[in-house]
Structures are given as structure tokens and as C-alpha cells.
Amino acid sequence: MSAETLDHLRATRTSYDKIADVYSERYADGLADRPVDRAQVAAFAELVRGNGSAPVADLGSGPGCVTARLRALGLPVFGVDLSPRMVELARRAHPGLRFHVGSLTSLDLPDGTLGGIVALYSIIHVPDEDLPTAFAEFHRVLVPGGHVLLAFQSGEEEERLHISERFGQEISLDCYWRTPQTVADHLTAAGLRLQVRMVREPYEDETRPRAFLLAGKPA
């Protein structure tokens, strides 16, 4: 792992540690008023249930609300987040679920052990040069026939945004807005087969369209 990647991970971890309490309170259930988003999660869960009983990882689990929703949909699931404070708060909010600290680009999991991966709005913090590594990790840890559900802020052009303040805290977060085609191309290059591509327009409190990609590891 390069020194630049390590610096980026540290900055992202520190930033989310700083805002974790306010973020977790404000987005305790980020899908509560998002019926279209919930439908994508439900479809993912149905596909995963049809391919066996291997566990699912919610990568970038934050407050744990998506992890809890996946469990309610009948999946054996655990959450992974880069921020130790986020993990602590998720464990407190959902004591019956498992959460641990980890990175999308270096998953502490054996090969071929996951039935599915959900990464909602977490790949936006993965730099362009590290995205192939993350998707190669997804492919490595999935069982044959396993599925990946991604959601991310999208647009017609690639764009990088640096955020230096949020919720009154001084932070250092880089966000990478990508087109659905760019992300789909990376998934394909990693050996994952694209199954669904959907883009919804932003709600009133959002500024960018939301893209959803569903992909699978060939059986």
C-alpha cells in the first residue's frame, strides 16, 4: 500500500471519527424515506438468499442502519467501517449485530466466503487509482454466484470534491463523483458481471443523481 493511500485512509478515518456522533444521529436510518433505494436493497437480498447461506458484508456500514435492514430481510450480515467511532456507535445502536473496523481495499476475509457485498455511498471515498484494488477484493471474497450492490452519487462527468468542514468540524474528506459507466467498467475489469444499472433523480435534500449498480460473480 502506497504512502499516499495510507495518508488518504488516515484522513478519511479521522474525519469520520470527528463527525460520527452527529452523522449517526442525523442518519440513523438513511433509507427510511427512500422507497426506491429500499427496493434495490430488497432485490439484492432476494438474489443472495437464492444462492445459499453465505454471509453478507455491509462495507462502509456507518451507523449500521443498512446492516440492520439486511438482517431484517433474512440475511446473515455484518458491517465493516473505516471509522472506529462509527463502529462503536453502530454496535451500541444494534447490539445484536456484528461490526468491525476495516477498509474496502484490504478486506480481512478469506477467499470465497461472502454471499454478497453491499457498499452504499462508500466507494465515493476510494481514489480512482485504488478502485480496481477494491473491486478485485470484492471478487476475491465472494462465493461463485455472489452479488454486489453499489450506490453512489453520480453525474455525467468525473469530479473530485474536497470537503474541509462538516457539522462544525474541521475535516479532510475527498469525494469522487463518477459516471455509472466508469464504475461499471471497473466492475467488469475485476471479473464481476453487471446485471442492473439504475439512476434516480435527486430528492429535494440531495444535489446529485444516485446510481445503483448490481453485479455478480459468475457461478
C-alpha positions in Angstrom: 0.0 0.0 0.0 1.5 3.3 -1.0 2.2 6.2 1.4 -0.4 8.3 -0.5 -3.1 5.6 0.0 -2.2 5.3 3.7 -2.4 9.1 4.2 -5.8 9.1 2.4 -7.1 6.3 4.7 -5.9 8.1 7.8 -7.5 11.4 6.8 -10.8 9.7 5.9 -10.8 7.7 9.2 -10.1 10.8 11.3 -12.7 12.9 9.5 -15.5 10.3 10.1 -14.4 9.8 13.7 -14.9 13.5 14.2 -18.4 13.7 12.7 -19.6 10.2 13.7 -21.9 11.2 16.6 -23.8 13.9 14.7 -23.8 11.8 11.5 -25.2 8.8 13.3 -27.9 10.9 14.9 -28.9 12.6 11.7 -28.8 9.5 9.5 -29.9 6.8 12.0 -32.0 5.3 9.2 -30.9 6.7 5.9 -33.3 4.5 3.9 -36.5 5.4 5.9 -37.8 7.9 3.4 -36.1 6.3 0.3 -38.5 3.7 -1.1 -36.7 3.3 -4.4 -33.4 2.8 -2.6 -35.0 0.2 -0.2 -36.3 -1.7 -3.3 -32.8 -2.1 -4.6 -31.7 -3.5 -1.2 -34.7 -5.9 -1.1 -33.9 -7.2 -4.6 -30.3 -7.7 -3.6 -31.4 -9.7 -0.5 -33.7 -11.9 -2.6 -30.9 -12.7 -5.0 -28.4 -13.5 -2.2 -30.9 -15.8 -0.4 -31.4 -17.7 -3.6 -27.7 -18.5 -3.8 -27.1 -20.2 -0.4 -26.4 -19.1 3.1 -23.0 -17.4 3.0 -22.8 -14.2 5.0 -23.1 -10.7 3.6 -20.8 -7.7 4.3 -22.1 -4.2 4.5 -19.0 -2.2 3.6 -19.0 1.4 4.8 -21.7 0.5 7.3 -21.7 3.8 9.2 -24.5 3.9 11.8 -25.5 0.4 10.9 -29.0 1.0 9.6 -28.4 -0.8 6.3 -26.8 -3.7 8.1 -29.9 -3.9 10.3 -32.2 -3.8 7.3 -30.4 -6.6 5.6 -30.7 -8.7 8.8 -34.5 -8.0 8.9 -34.6 -9.2 5.3 -33.3 -12.6 6.5 -29.6 -12.3 5.6 -26.7 -13.3 7.9 -24.8 -10.0 7.8 -22.1 -7.9 9.4 -20.8 -4.4 9.0 -17.4 -3.0 8.2 -16.4 0.7 8.5 -13.1 2.5 8.4 -14.0 4.7 11.4 -13.6 3.1 14.8 -16.1 5.7 16.3 -18.7 4.7 13.7 -18.2 1.1 14.5 -18.6 1.9 18.2 -21.9 3.8 17.6 -23.3 1.1 15.3 -22.6 -1.6 17.9 -24.4 0.5 20.5 -27.4 1.1 18.2 -27.6 -2.5 17.0 -26.3 -4.7 19.8 -27.4 -7.9 18.1 -25.2 -7.3 15.0 -21.5 -7.6 14.4 -19.4 -4.6 13.3 -15.7 -4.2 12.9 -13.1 -1.8 11.6 -11.8 -2.4 8.1 -11.0 -1.0 4.6 -12.6 -1.7 1.3 -9.3 -2.0 -0.4 -7.9 -4.7 2.1 -10.7 -6.9 3.4 -9.7 -9.2 6.3 -11.6 -12.1 4.9 -10.7 -15.5 3.3 -11.3 -16.1 -0.3 -14.8 -17.1 -1.4 -16.6 -16.6 1.9 -19.3 -13.9 1.2 -22.6 -14.4 -0.4 -23.0 -10.7 -1.1 -21.5 -7.3 -0.6 -23.4 -4.0 -0.1 -21.5 -0.8 -0.4 -23.9 2.2 -0.3 -22.1 5.5 -0.7 -18.8 4.2 0.4 -16.8 3.9 -2.8 -17.1 7.7 -3.2 -14.1 7.9 -0.8 -12.0 5.5 -2.8 -9.5 7.3 -5.0 -9.5 6.4 -8.7 -6.2 4.6 -8.5 -7.5 2.3 -5.7 -10.9 1.5 -7.1 -9.5 -1.5 -9.1 -8.0 -2.9 -5.9 -11.3 -2.6 -4.0 -13.3 -4.4 -6.7 -10.6 -7.1 -7.0 -11.1 -7.6 -3.3 -14.9 -7.9 -3.8 -14.3 -10.5 -6.4 -11.8 -12.4 -4.2 -14.1 -12.7 -1.2 -17.4 -13.5 -3.0 -18.6 -17.1 -3.5 -19.4 -18.0 -7.1 -22.8 -16.6 -7.8 -22.4 -13.9 -5.1 -23.7 -10.4 -5.7 -22.6 -6.8 -5.2 -24.9 -3.8 -4.7 -23.3 -0.4 -5.1 -24.9 3.0 -4.7 -23.1 6.3 -5.3 -23.6 10.0 -6.1 -23.3 10.3 -9.9 -23.2 12.7 -12.8 -22.3 13.0 -16.4 -18.7 13.8 -15.7 -15.9 12.7 -13.4 -15.4 15.1 -10.5 -13.4 15.2 -7.3 -14.6 17.3 -4.3 -12.6 18.1 -1.2 -14.6 18.8 2.0 -12.9 20.6 4.8 -15.8 21.2 7.1 -19.0 19.4 8.1 -21.2 19.7 11.2 -18.9 22.4 12.5 -15.9 20.1 12.5 -12.7 20.7 10.5 -12.2 17.6 8.4 -10.4 16.4 5.3 -12.6 14.3 3.0 -12.1 13.6 -0.7 -15.2 12.6 -2.6 -15.1 11.1 -6.1 -18.2 11.5 -8.3 -18.1 9.0 -11.2 -20.4 8.2 -14.0 -22.3 4.8 -13.8 -20.4 3.7 -16.9 -17.0 4.3 -15.3 -17.9 2.3 -12.2 -19.4 -0.5 -14.4 -16.2 -0.7 -16.4 -14.2 -1.2 -13.3 -16.6 -3.9 -12.1 -16.3 -5.7 -15.4 -12.5 -5.4 -15.3 -12.5 -7.1 -11.9 -14.4 -10.1 -13.3 -17.8 -9.1 -12.0 -20.8 -9.2 -14.4 -23.1 -6.2 -14.4 -26.8 -7.1 -14.0 -28.6 -3.9 -13.2 -27.9 -0.2 -13.8 -30.3 2.3 -12.4 -30.1 6.1 -11.8 -32.7 8.0 -9.9 -33.0 11.8 -9.8 -32.1 13.6 -6.6 -34.6 14.1 -3.8 -35.2 17.7 -2.6 -32.4 17.4 0.0 -29.9 15.9 -2.5 -27.8 17.7 -5.1 -26.8 14.8 -7.4 -28.4 11.8 -9.0 -28.0 8.5 -7.2 -26.7 5.5 -9.2 -27.3 1.8 -8.3 -25.3 -1.0 -9.9 -26.0 -4.7 -9.2 -23.3 -7.1 -10.3 -22.5 -10.8 -9.8 -19.5 -13.1 -9.6 -20.0 -15.7 -12.3 -21.1 -19.1 -10.9 
